[in-house]
Amino acid sequence: MRLAKVVVQHELRVLGSLGLWLVRRTHGTRGGRAFGYARGQGPMMAGLAFVCLVETLTMSVLLRDWPAVERAVLLLDVYGVVLVAGLHAASVVRPHVLYGDALRVRRAVHLDVRVPLERIASVRQELRTTQERADGELDVPVGSQTSVTLELSEPVTHVSFFGRRREVRVVRFHADDPAGLVRALSRERV
């Protein structure tokens, strides 16, 4: 039952993000400075939506002799296209946010980690295209790359999509303007 609740909440957040994107609003950025990360994934998400549309049309032709099945598959396919658009929208409307006391690292509706500025031991711009899972490290890639690395003096708690908690001392994530984010973080930490 808990799994169903998590999935339904996720879907509602994705659809809510689509609404925010349509009215050009962001989520949780008031009082802070936003740093986007979705620019590089736009073409990939558009390509995925196109493939979903082609699949929708193909299935419609293949199932034309079974109208009930065709309607059911069409409904699922349309929802799939909306979900792809919603996932991209969630990345656009939920950017990383730098507040006066913390950095909020986000990835769509899947991840939201608050890193207090006093726990950041070092910050650097570092382009990495391969991420190997390691204890105490959190990688938040976009397009299979990260561009900012935070090393922490004390761990922060990361809660996974399904509620698993773990302590992390290194956070790597992508930002559209990594140099600007590193400069802003360096200024705030002083």
C-alpha positions in Angstrom: 0.0 0.0 0.0 2.9 2.4 0.8 4.4 1.8 -2.7 1.1 2.8 -4.3 0.9 5.9 -2.2 4.5 6.9 -3.2 3.8 6.3 -6.9 0.5 8.3 -6.8 2.2 11.2 -5.0 5.0 11.2 -7.6 2.5 11.2 -10.5 0.6 14.1 -8.9 3.8 16.1 -8.4 4.8 15.5 -12.1 1.4 16.7 -13.3 1.5 19.7 -10.9 4.9 20.5 -12.4 3.4 20.5 -15.9 0.9 23.0 -14.7 3.6 25.2 -13.2 5.6 25.0 -16.4 2.6 26.1 -18.4 2.1 29.2 -16.3 5.9 29.8 -16.1 6.3 29.5 -12.4 8.9 27.7 -10.3 8.5 25.6 -7.2 10.4 26.4 -3.9 12.6 29.2 -5.2 11.2 32.1 -3.2 13.9 33.7 -1.0 16.7 32.1 -3.0 18.6 32.1 -6.2 17.7 29.4 -8.8 20.2 27.5 -10.9 18.7 25.4 -13.7 19.9 22.0 -14.9 17.3 21.0 -17.5 18.7 22.8 -20.6 20.8 19.9 -21.8 18.0 17.3 -21.5 15.4 19.2 -23.6 16.3 17.7 -27.0 16.4 14.2 -25.5 13.0 14.6 -23.8 11.6 16.0 -27.1 12.9 12.9 -28.9 11.4 10.6 -26.3 8.0 12.3 -26.6 8.3 12.0 -30.4 9.0 8.3 -30.2 6.0 7.9 -27.8 3.8 9.7 -30.3 5.0 7.4 -33.2 4.3 4.4 -30.9 0.8 5.7 -30.2 0.0 6.1 -33.9 1.5 2.6 -34.7 -0.4 0.9 -32.0 -3.6 2.6 -33.2 -3.1 1.2 -36.7 -2.2 -2.3 -35.4 -5.2 -2.5 -33.0 -7.8 -1.0 -35.3 -9.7 -4.3 -35.5 -10.0 -4.4 -31.6 -11.6 -1.1 -30.7 -11.8 -1.7 -26.9 -8.1 -2.6 -26.8 -7.2 0.2 -29.1 -8.9 2.8 -26.8 -7.3 1.3 -23.7 -3.8 1.4 -25.3 -4.5 4.9 -26.7 -5.3 6.1 -23.2 -2.1 4.7 -21.8 0.0 6.0 -24.7 -1.4 9.6 -24.3 -0.7 9.4 -20.6 2.8 8.3 -21.4 3.3 11.4 -23.6 1.9 13.6 -20.9 4.2 11.9 -18.3 7.3 12.5 -20.5 6.4 16.2 -20.8 5.7 16.4 -17.1 9.1 14.9 -16.2 10.8 17.5 -18.3 8.6 20.2 -16.8 9.5 19.0 -13.3 13.2 19.5 -14.1 12.5 23.0 -15.4 10.3 24.2 -12.5 12.3 22.6 -9.7 15.8 24.1 -10.2 18.7 23.9 -7.6 18.2 26.8 -5.2 20.9 28.7 -3.2 19.5 30.3 0.0 21.5 32.3 2.5 22.1 29.2 4.7 21.7 26.2 2.4 21.9 24.8 -1.1 18.9 22.8 -2.2 20.0 20.2 -4.8 17.1 18.8 -6.8 16.3 16.5 -9.7 12.8 16.9 -11.0 10.4 15.4 -8.4 12.6 12.5 -7.6 15.3 14.1 -5.4 15.5 17.1 -3.1 18.5 17.3 -0.7 19.2 20.3 1.5 22.9 20.9 2.1 23.6 23.5 4.9 26.4 25.9 3.7 28.4 25.4 6.9 28.8 21.7 6.0 30.4 22.4 2.6 34.1 21.9 3.0 34.8 22.5 -0.7 33.0 23.2 -3.9 34.4 22.9 -7.4 33.4 22.8 -11.0 34.2 19.3 -12.2 32.8 17.7 -15.3 32.3 14.0 -14.8 30.7 11.7 -17.4 30.9 8.4 -15.5 29.6 7.8 -12.1 30.3 4.7 -10.1 28.2 4.1 -7.0 30.2 4.5 -3.9 29.2 4.7 -0.2 28.8 8.2 1.1 28.5 9.7 -2.4 25.4 11.0 -4.2 25.5 11.5 -7.9 22.7 13.5 -9.5 23.5 13.4 -13.2 21.6 15.0 -16.1 22.4 13.6 -19.5 24.9 11.2 -17.8 27.1 14.0 -16.5 27.7 16.1 -13.4 29.4 19.4 -13.4 29.6 20.5 -9.7 31.2 18.6 -6.8 30.5 19.4 -3.1 32.7 17.8 -0.4 31.0 18.0 3.0 32.6 18.3 6.4 29.6 16.5 8.0 27.3 14.2 6.2 23.7 15.1 5.1 20.9 12.6 4.8 19.6 11.6 1.4 16.2 10.0 1.3 15.6 7.9 -1.8 12.4 7.8 -3.8 11.1 4.8 -1.8 12.2 6.2 1.6 15.6 4.6 2.1 17.9 6.9 4.1 21.6 7.2 3.7 24.3 9.6 4.8 26.4 11.3 2.1 29.6 13.3 2.3 30.1 14.0 -1.4 27.4 15.4 -3.7 27.9 15.7 -7.4 25.2 17.3 -9.6 24.7 19.0 -12.9 24.0 22.7 -13.4 23.5 24.6 -16.6 25.9 27.3 -15.3 28.3 25.4 -13.1 30.8 28.3 -12.9 28.2 30.7 -11.8 26.9 28.3 -9.1 30.4 27.7 -7.8 31.1 31.4 -7.6 27.8 32.1 -5.8 28.4 29.3 -3.4 31.9 30.5 -2.7 30.6 34.0 -2.0 27.9 32.7 0.3 30.3 30.5 2.3 32.6 33.4 3.2 
